[in-house]
C-alpha cells in the first residue's frame, strides 16, 4: 500500500489534520454494520496510517537534528567564553 495512491491534497496535510481524518474514518468504520462494504475505507485508513508514520519519522528526525544543532551551538559559545 503505497502512499503515492493517496490524493495529493492528503499528502500535503499536517500530522494533526491526517490524525483527524484517520479518526473520522475509524469512527465511520466502527458504526458500519456491513464490513464487506468497508474494504475501501480500511485500505484508505492503512494508507493514511503509513503516511502518518512517515511524516512522524521525518518530523522526529528534523527535531532531533535541530536539537543537536542547538546543543552544539551552546557548547561552542560556552567554549568561546572559556578561551577569552
Secondary structure, DSSP 4 states (H G I P E B T S, - for coil): --GGGS-HHHHTS-HHHHHHHHHHHHHHHHH-S-GGGGHHHHHHHHHHHHHHHHHHHHHHHHHHHHHHHHHHHHHHHHHHHHH-
